[in-house]
């Protein structure tokens, strides 16, 4: 049985997700959590850039 790299539980199937610039094989629950964390980080970065008046590219 494969083992999730994030929670280290045995799962039926692993999903490959890009997290922190690297591909990680994790279970579906951890993949959803990582996706939510990435979305929140992107939104907070965007909000800070808006407050600072940043007009350039990321």
Secondary structure as UniProt FT lines:
FT   STRAND          2..3
FT   TURN            5..7
FT   STRAND          10..11
FT   STRAND          15..19
FT   TURN            20..21
FT   STRAND          22..26
FT   HELIX           28..52
//
